Amino acid sequence: MKFSIAALAAIAPMVSAHYFFDSLVIDGKESTEYVRSNTRPEKYNPTKWINTRDDMTPDMPDFRCNKGAFTFAGQTSTAEVKAGSKVAMKLGVAATMKHPGPALVYMSKAPTTAKEYEGDGEWFKIYQESVCDKNKDFTKEAWCTWDKDRIEFTIPPNLPDGEYLIRPEHIGVHGAAGGEAEFYYGCAQVKIVGGGNGTPGPTVKFPGAYKKDDPSFNFSIWNGYKEYPMPGPEVWTGESGSGSTSKVATSNSSAAATTSTKQAEDTDAFTRCARSCFQYL
């Protein structure tokens, strides 16, 4: 893989484009009272497997809602949301997603109330988006999330009533060729009403849903467009045990095979040429 000066220059604005989710948007109204805070000194820091800050990695229980988030659960209000309604999770401090990468939304039902739930149960995915236009710059605008300030999604109409955690997630893959995928995520507390009798699935647990060596987190954007293997389970469409994808141009096992040979070349070159750009993330 050949690195140009332009490619390295493109990394520079990415290293400072960190952010966090702090608002739940219902019927166009934004509120921070339903989103758990966290104890990270700099709340916008991403979680990574290597070159981490705050000793926080995706293998830790706090990867469910972010570091120390459960300590804020009792102070966080629970929003009433009608099943089938369109909602959004919005970034704080007027930030936008200036990293290339996919967005995903998970939900997990609380055994009792959301305020008392650590998120240690089963999680299912209700939304994801990846590449929207492969003809655009694969390091920027090709991704559906690029420069957006929120992830918009629909609560499945057939979701059973009850209290849940909603976990939005954006994964920055600009450093993934060197094993430094960045995870931006959090949790909102909601009470679903007017739902149905669906059985969400397939389900996963956090931590455990993602592995350090998954193709999704060892992926290069630096040599042009290629299929991106979405992480986690399929999207639950609202029917018992069903799953599908949403706004994803690439999400299959063949993508991993297609990119695996290229990864070896990309990783070595990326590490040699661009490691210094990420050492302070």
C-alpha positions, -999 to 999 in steps of 0.1 A, spaced: 0 0 0 14 34 -9 7 64 14 6 98 -2 11 131 16 -25 139 10 -36 106 27 -16 115 58 -28 150 58 -64 137 58 -57 121 91 -49 153 109 -84 168 113 -97 134 123 -76 131 154 -94 160 171 -129 151 159 -140 133 191 -176 134 204 -202 119 227 -240 113 226 -258 134 252 -294 139 239 -324 118 230 -346 134 204 -383 125 205 -408 143 182 -381 168 173 -376 177 210 -340 172 223 -333 164 260 -302 154 279 -321 142 310 -327 107 295 -290 100 287 -266 86 312 -235 106 319 -201 89 325 -170 93 346 -144 98 320 -123 129 326 -128 139 289 -163 125 280 -156 127 243 -127 102 244 -133 71 224 -129 35 237 -102 15 219 -83 -18 223 -49 -2 220 -35 32 229 -64 36 253 -72 63 278 -87 58 312 -78 21 309 -111 16 291 -114 -11 264 -143 -29 247 -136 -60 268 -148 -43 300 -183 -43 315 -185 -5 312 -185 -9 274 -222 -13 277 -229 24 284 -195 39 290 -172 42 319 -190 47 352 -224 53 335 -243 30 358 -235 54 387 -257 80 369 -286 56 362 -306 66 393 -302 103 384 -313 98 348 -349 102 338 -367 76 317 -385 88 286 -418 74 275 -416 65 238 -443 49 216 -433 18 197 -430 26 160 -420 62 166 -389 78 150 -363 90 174 -327 101 174 -296 101 195 -277 134 191 -241 144 198 -233 170 224 -214 203 221 -225 209 185 -203 181 173 -207 161 141 -194 126 132 -162 136 114 -148 101 114 -155 75 86 -174 45 99 -207 28 106 -235 37 131 -255 11 150 -283 12 176 -289 -15 202 -316 -20 228 -318 -41 259 -349 -47 281 -345 -40 318 -357 -68 342 -374 -41 363 -367 -4 356 -341 12 334 -328 32 364 -318 -1 381 -304 -19 350 -267 -23 344 -272 -35 309 -258 -70 317 -286 -88 299 -293 -95 262 -289 -68 236 -304 -67 201 -297 -44 172 -326 -23 158 -306 -1 133 -274 2 114 -259 22 85 -226 20 68 -217 32 33 -243 52 14 -223 62 -17 -193 41 -27 -185 66 -54 -176 93 -29 -144 97 -9 -142 64 11 -123 83 39 -151 108 43 -184 114 25 -190 78 13 -202 69 48 -238 75 58 -228 91 91 -203 116 78 -207 151 93 -241 143 109 -248 153 144 -272 124 152 -283 88 144 -320 86 135 -339 54 138 -373 39 144 -384 19 175 -397 -14 162 -435 -13 162 -437 -49 175 -414 -43 204 -429 -54 237 -438 -27 263 -414 -22 291 -383 -2 301 -352 -4 280 -317 10 274 -310 24 240 -273 22 230 -263 43 200 -228 37 187 -205 52 161 -173 34 152 -145 54 137 -125 32 114 -99 57 103 -73 39 125 -87 4 122 -59 -7 97 -36 -4 127 -60 -20 152 -72 13 165 -109 14 158 -126 40 179 -160 34 197 -183 63 206 -214 52 225 -237 58 255 -271 48 268 -305 64 270 -333 52 294 -368 47 279 -402 32 286 -418 17 255 -456 19 253 -481 8 227 -458 -20 215 -465 -56 204 -455 -91 211 -424 -95 190 -393 -115 202 -362 -95 196 -332 -113 183 -306 -124 176 -291 -111 208 -256 -105 221 -240 -93 254 -216 -65 261 -188 -71 266 -185 -102 243 -203 -91 212 -171 -77 197 -136 -92 195 -103 -74 190 -95 -95 159 -129 -90 142 -126 -79 105 -148 -49 113 -121 -35 136 -91 -44 114 -102 -27 83 -85 -2 60 -102 28 44 -69 40 28 -68 22 -5 -102 29 -19 -136 15 -15 -141 -20 -3 -170 -39 14 -172 -32 51 -182 -62 73 -207 -49 99 -201 -60 135 -226 -75 158 -258 -94 151 -283 -87 123 -309 -60 127 -342 -71 143 -370 -61 120 -398 -65 146 -407 -101 139 -398 -131 161 -362 -140 157 -359 -121 124 -330 -100 113 -320 -78 83 -298 -49 75 -307 -12 71 -288 13 50 -258 -9 47 -241 -13 14 -217 -40 27 -225 -66 54 -216 -102 48 -190 -128 56 -174 -126 21 -164 -91 29 -140 -103 55 -125 -128 31 -122 -101 4 -104 -77 27 -82 -101 47 -54 -103 22 -53 -66 17 -53 -61 55 -18 -75 58 -4 -49 34 -24 -21 48 -16 -27 85 21 -27 81 21 4 59 -3 22 81 16 15 112 49 27 97 35 58 81 7 70 104 12 57 140 24 90 152 -9 106 142 -28 84 167 -5 81 196 -22 109 215 -58 99 209 
